[in-house]
């Protein structure tokens, strides 16, 4: 049975070999060859989301001369995570990048199995783990800052004085931070603006991120109540909230990646997305890993916190007043430097 489980990873490896993406395994074990492999979550490295952002960061690192050979394996099934990482680990890769919280446990296990390889887990909180590998770091972001910027922009642009956020369950700490941050940002910029946050907390975690019907129903309810700008976050639940809000004539704000590209049907009325700046953080971590391998730096153990930022305003750029653009840049910079605090935190267990 174990050999059968290797088939998906080996088939993918063969596809990469035929396309010229996978190096000769012996090369990566040479000290002058620095090899980096990306193992994506289901969706592939052209998903207009986390996978693609990680791939973009790795490609930039290669252009910067930090990577000798770069390859990727697109996971077809969650059961393939471990085997896909082992393709790179057995080949002697210097760094393996994995994507998404669903891969956190597998990444941790394989980091322990390949102690000579650096592992970077995108959107994987590794700080709570005891006995973690010193060559493993989780690339994490401040979701409260993302919510804060979304709420601030919504309050600044709202004409009705009512805005809303639709999130997956607040039993997920990140979702609670998005929602509380949204209210904090809206209150900061528009004290008279009513900011409503709804969480999908009446279902299990297996459903909360993948319930487009619930997301649509909540968007309809908020628009019916007068909200003219909707922030949606939390997988298909949040995405369909955005699509539905736009179909009703409201405007929307995306989260984490530039949803102008991943939700083209909503693009004409999508003001902005508040981004997890995955690509530049990946490039920086590859540089750190290379320096650490040479003994000139220390690889961050536990978590590495990346920055957040604003996407372009795309089709709606001309409709946004210059003073609001300037204020959003000011808020973003203040959050990055610490001069501005969201005032949001999770309760201590």
C-alpha positions as CSV (number, residue, x, y, z in Angstrom):
1,X,0.0,0.0,0.0
2,X,2.8,2.4,0.8
3,X,4.2,2.0,-2.7
4,X,0.8,2.7,-4.2
5,X,0.6,5.9,-2.2
6,X,3.9,7.1,-3.9
7,X,2.3,6.9,-7.3
8,X,0.8,10.4,-7.4
9,X,4.0,12.1,-6.3
10,X,6.1,10.0,-8.7
11,X,3.7,10.8,-11.6
12,X,4.0,14.4,-10.9
13,X,7.8,14.2,-10.7
14,X,7.8,12.5,-14.1
15,X,5.7,15.3,-15.5
16,X,8.2,17.9,-14.0
17,X,11.1,16.0,-15.5
18,X,9.6,15.9,-19.0
19,X,8.9,19.7,-18.8
20,X,12.5,20.4,-17.7
21,X,11.5,21.6,-14.2
22,X,13.1,19.0,-12.0
23,X,16.9,18.9,-11.7
24,X,19.0,15.8,-11.7
25,X,18.8,14.6,-8.1
26,X,22.6,14.4,-7.7
27,X,23.0,18.1,-8.5
28,X,21.1,19.3,-5.4
29,X,23.5,17.5,-3.1
30,X,26.5,19.4,-4.4
31,X,27.5,22.3,-2.1
32,X,27.6,24.9,-4.9
33,X,24.0,24.1,-6.1
34,X,21.1,25.6,-4.2
35,X,17.9,23.9,-4.9
36,X,14.4,25.0,-3.8
37,X,11.2,23.0,-4.3
38,X,7.6,24.2,-3.9
39,X,4.9,21.8,-2.9
40,X,1.5,23.5,-3.4
41,X,-1.8,22.8,-1.8
42,X,-4.6,21.6,-4.0
43,X,-5.2,24.2,-6.7
44,X,-1.8,24.4,-8.2
45,X,0.8,27.1,-8.6
46,X,-1.3,29.1,-11.0
47,X,-4.3,29.5,-8.6
48,X,-4.2,33.3,-8.3
49,X,-3.9,32.8,-4.6
50,X,-1.4,31.6,-2.0
51,X,0.2,29.0,-4.3
52,X,0.9,31.4,-7.0
53,X,2.1,34.1,-4.7
54,X,4.6,31.7,-3.2
55,X,5.7,30.7,-6.7
56,X,6.1,34.3,-7.7
57,X,8.4,34.9,-4.7
58,X,10.5,31.9,-5.6
59,X,10.8,33.0,-9.2
60,X,12.0,36.4,-8.0
61,X,14.6,34.7,-5.7
62,X,15.8,32.8,-8.8
63,X,16.1,36.0,-10.8
64,X,18.0,37.5,-7.9
65,X,20.6,34.7,-8.2
66,X,19.6,33.1,-4.9
67,X,18.4,29.8,-6.4
68,X,20.3,27.6,-8.7
69,X,17.4,25.3,-9.5
70,X,13.7,25.7,-8.8
71,X,10.9,23.2,-9.2
72,X,7.3,22.7,-8.1
73,X,5.0,19.8,-7.4
74,X,1.2,20.6,-7.5
75,X,-0.6,18.4,-5.0
76,X,-3.6,16.7,-6.4
77,X,-4.9,15.5,-3.1
78,X,-4.2,16.3,0.6
79,X,-3.0,12.7,1.1
80,X,-0.1,13.4,-1.2
81,X,1.5,16.2,0.9
82,X,4.1,14.0,2.6
83,X,5.1,12.0,-0.5
84,X,5.5,15.2,-2.5
85,X,7.8,16.7,0.0
86,X,9.8,13.5,0.1
87,X,10.5,13.8,-3.6
88,X,12.4,17.0,-2.9
89,X,13.8,15.8,0.4
90,X,15.3,12.6,-1.1
91,X,16.8,14.6,-3.9
92,X,18.7,16.7,-1.5
93,X,16.9,20.0,-1.9
94,X,18.1,22.9,0.3
95,X,14.7,24.4,0.9
96,X,11.2,23.1,0.6
97,X,8.3,25.5,0.6
98,X,4.8,24.3,1.4
99,X,1.5,26.3,1.2
100,X,-1.5,26.6,3.4
101,X,-2.5,25.7,6.9
102,X,-3.8,22.3,5.8
103,X,-0.1,21.3,5.2
104,X,1.2,22.4,8.6
105,X,1.3,19.0,10.3
106,X,2.8,17.3,7.2
107,X,5.4,20.1,6.9
108,X,6.3,19.7,10.6
109,X,6.7,15.9,10.2
110,X,8.9,16.1,7.1
111,X,11.0,18.9,8.6
112,X,11.9,16.5,11.4
113,X,12.6,13.7,8.8
114,X,15.0,16.0,6.7
115,X,17.0,18.0,9.3
116,X,19.4,19.2,6.7
117,X,16.7,20.9,4.6
118,X,15.1,24.3,5.4
119,X,11.3,24.3,5.4
120,X,9.0,27.3,4.9
121,X,5.3,26.8,5.6
122,X,3.2,29.6,4.1
123,X,0.3,30.6,6.3
124,X,1.2,28.0,8.8
125,X,1.4,29.0,12.5
126,X,4.3,26.9,13.9
127,X,4.8,28.9,17.1
128,X,2.5,26.9,19.3
129,X,4.4,23.7,18.6
130,X,6.8,22.3,21.2
131,X,9.8,20.3,19.8
132,X,9.7,22.0,16.4
133,X,12.6,21.7,14.0
134,X,15.1,24.5,14.0
135,X,15.0,24.4,10.2
136,X,11.3,25.1,10.0
137,X,9.5,28.4,10.0
138,X,5.9,29.3,9.5
139,X,5.3,32.4,7.3
140,X,2.4,34.1,9.1
141,X,0.6,37.5,8.8
142,X,-1.3,39.9,11.0
143,X,-5.0,39.2,10.1
144,X,-6.1,42.0,12.4
145,X,-4.2,44.5,10.2
146,X,-5.8,43.1,7.1
147,X,-9.2,43.6,8.7
148,X,-8.3,47.0,10.0
149,X,-7.3,48.3,6.5
150,X,-10.5,46.8,5.0
151,X,-12.7,48.4,7.6
152,X,-11.0,51.7,7.3
153,X,-11.3,51.8,3.5
154,X,-15.0,50.7,3.7
155,X,-15.8,53.5,6.2
156,X,-14.0,56.1,4.1
157,X,-15.8,55.1,0.9
158,X,-19.2,54.2,2.2
159,X,-22.1,56.4,1.1
160,X,-24.8,54.7,3.1
161,X,-22.9,54.7,6.4
162,X,-23.3,50.9,6.7
163,X,-20.6,48.3,5.8
164,X,-20.2,44.7,6.5
165,X,-17.7,41.8,6.8
166,X,-18.6,38.1,6.2
167,X,-16.2,35.6,7.7
168,X,-15.9,32.0,8.4
169,X,-16.1,30.8,12.0
170,X,-14.7,32.9,14.7
171,X,-13.6,29.7,16.4
172,X,-10.7,30.0,13.9
173,X,-8.4,32.7,15.5
174,X,-7.5,34.2,12.2
175,X,-11.2,34.8,11.4
176,X,-11.8,36.5,14.8
177,X,-8.8,38.8,14.0
178,X,-10.2,39.7,10.6
179,X,-13.6,40.6,12.0
180,X,-12.4,42.5,15.1
181,X,-9.9,44.3,12.9
182,X,-12.6,45.3,10.5
183,X,-14.7,46.9,13.2
184,X,-11.6,48.6,14.7
185,X,-10.6,50.1,11.3
186,X,-14.1,51.2,10.5
187,X,-14.5,52.9,13.9
188,X,-11.1,54.6,13.5
189,X,-12.0,56.2,10.2
190,X,-15.7,56.6,10.5
191,X,-17.0,56.7,14.1
192,X,-20.6,57.2,12.8
193,X,-20.4,54.3,10.3
194,X,-22.1,51.1,11.3
195,X,-19.8,48.1,10.8
196,X,-21.5,44.6,11.0
197,X,-19.5,41.4,11.1
198,X,-21.1,38.0,10.7
199,X,-19.3,34.7,11.4
200,X,-20.3,31.2,10.1
201,X,-19.9,29.6,13.5
202,X,-23.0,27.4,13.6
203,X,-21.3,24.6,11.5
204,X,-18.1,22.6,11.9
205,X,-14.7,23.7,10.7
206,X,-15.1,21.2,7.8
207,X,-18.0,23.3,6.4
208,X,-17.4,26.9,7.5
209,X,-14.9,27.8,4.8
210,X,-16.7,26.0,2.0
211,X,-20.3,27.2,2.2
212,X,-20.9,29.6,-0.7
213,X,-24.7,29.5,-0.1
214,X,-24.4,30.8,3.4
215,X,-22.0,33.5,2.2
216,X,-24.5,34.6,-0.5
217,X,-27.3,34.6,2.0
218,X,-25.4,36.8,4.5
219,X,-24.4,39.2,1.7
220,X,-28.0,39.5,0.6
221,X,-29.0,40.2,4.2
222,X,-26.4,42.9,4.7
223,X,-27.2,44.6,1.4
224,X,-30.9,44.5,2.2
225,X,-30.1,46.2,5.5
226,X,-28.3,49.0,3.7
227,X,-24.6,48.0,3.6
228,X,-23.0,49.3,0.4
229,X,-19.5,47.8,0.9
230,X,-18.8,44.1,1.8
231,X,-15.5,42.6,3.0
232,X,-15.5,38.8,2.4
233,X,-13.0,36.4,3.9
234,X,-12.8,32.7,4.5
235,X,-12.5,30.4,1.5
236,X,-15.5,29.9,-0.8
237,X,-17.8,31.3,1.9
238,X,-16.2,34.7,1.8
239,X,-15.6,34.6,-2.0
240,X,-19.2,34.0,-2.8
241,X,-20.2,36.7,-0.4
242,X,-18.2,39.1,-2.5
243,X,-19.7,37.8,-5.7
244,X,-23.2,38.1,-4.4
245,X,-22.7,41.6,-2.9
246,X,-21.4,42.8,-6.3
247,X,-24.3,41.2,-8.1
248,X,-26.6,43.2,-5.9
249,X,-24.9,46.5,-6.8
250,X,-22.8,46.8,-3.7
251,X,-19.0,47.2,-3.8
252,X,-16.5,44.7,-2.3
253,X,-13.1,44.4,-0.6
254,X,-11.0,41.2,-1.0
255,X,-8.6,39.6,1.4
256,X,-5.2,38.0,1.3
257,X,-4.5,37.8,-2.4
258,X,-5.6,40.1,-5.3
259,X,-9.1,38.9,-5.9
260,X,-9.5,41.1,-8.9
261,X,-7.9,38.1,-10.7
262,X,-9.3,35.2,-8.7
263,X,-12.9,36.6,-8.8
264,X,-13.2,38.2,-12.3
265,X,-17.0,38.3,-12.1
266,X,-16.7,40.6,-9.2
267,X,-13.8,42.6,-10.5
268,X,-15.8,45.6,-11.9
269,X,-17.0,46.5,-8.4
270,X,-14.1,45.2,-6.3
271,X,-12.4,48.3,-4.8
272,X,-9.3,46.7,-3.5
273,X,-7.8,43.6,-1.8
274,X,-5.9,43.8,1.4
275,X,-2.9,41.5,0.8
276,X,-0.7,39.1,2.6
277,X,2.6,40.0,1.0
278,X,3.6,36.4,0.4
279,X,5.9,36.8,-2.6
280,X,8.4,39.3,-1.1
281,X,8.5,37.4,2.2
282,X,9.3,34.2,0.4
283,X,12.1,35.9,-1.4
284,X,13.5,37.3,1.9
285,X,13.3,33.9,3.5
286,X,15.1,32.2,0.7
287,X,17.9,34.7,1.0
288,X,18.0,34.1,4.8
289,X,18.1,30.3,4.2
290,X,21.0,30.6,1.8
291,X,22.9,32.9,4.2
292,X,22.2,30.5,7.1
293,X,23.5,27.6,5.1
294,X,26.7,29.5,4.6
295,X,26.9,30.3,8.3
296,X,26.3,34.0,7.8
297,X,22.8,34.3,9.3
298,X,20.3,32.5,11.5
299,X,17.2,30.9,10.0
300,X,14.1,32.0,11.9
301,X,12.6,29.2,14.0
302,X,9.0,29.0,14.8
303,X,7.3,31.9,12.9
304,X,8.3,34.7,10.5
305,X,5.8,37.5,10.3
306,X,5.3,38.9,6.8
307,X,3.9,42.3,5.9
308,X,0.4,43.3,4.7
309,X,-0.3,45.7,1.9
310,X,-2.8,47.1,-0.6
311,X,-3.5,45.8,-4.1
312,X,-4.0,48.2,-7.0
313,X,-7.4,49.7,-7.3
314,X,-7.7,48.4,-10.8
315,X,-10.9,49.4,-12.7
316,X,-12.1,51.7,-9.9
317,X,-8.9,53.7,-9.4
318,X,-10.4,56.9,-10.9
319,X,-13.4,56.7,-8.6
320,X,-11.3,56.9,-5.4
321,X,-10.5,60.4,-4.1
322,X,-6.7,61.1,-3.8
323,X,-7.1,62.0,-0.2
324,X,-8.5,58.5,0.6
325,X,-5.7,56.8,-1.3
326,X,-3.2,58.9,0.7
327,X,-4.9,58.0,3.9
328,X,-4.9,54.3,3.1
329,X,-1.2,54.5,2.4
330,X,-0.6,56.3,5.6
331,X,-2.5,53.7,7.6
332,X,-0.7,50.9,5.9
333,X,2.7,52.4,6.6
334,X,1.7,53.2,10.2
335,X,0.8,49.5,10.8
336,X,4.0,48.3,9.3
337,X,6.1,50.6,11.5
338,X,4.1,50.0,14.6
339,X,3.1,53.6,14.9
340,X,-0.5,52.6,14.4
341,X,-2.0,49.7,16.5
342,X,-5.2,47.9,15.7
343,X,-6.0,47.4,19.4
344,X,-7.1,43.9,18.5
345,X,-5.8,40.7,20.1
346,X,-7.0,37.3,20.9
347,X,-7.9,36.4,24.5
348,X,-5.2,34.5,26.4
349,X,-6.2,30.9,26.9
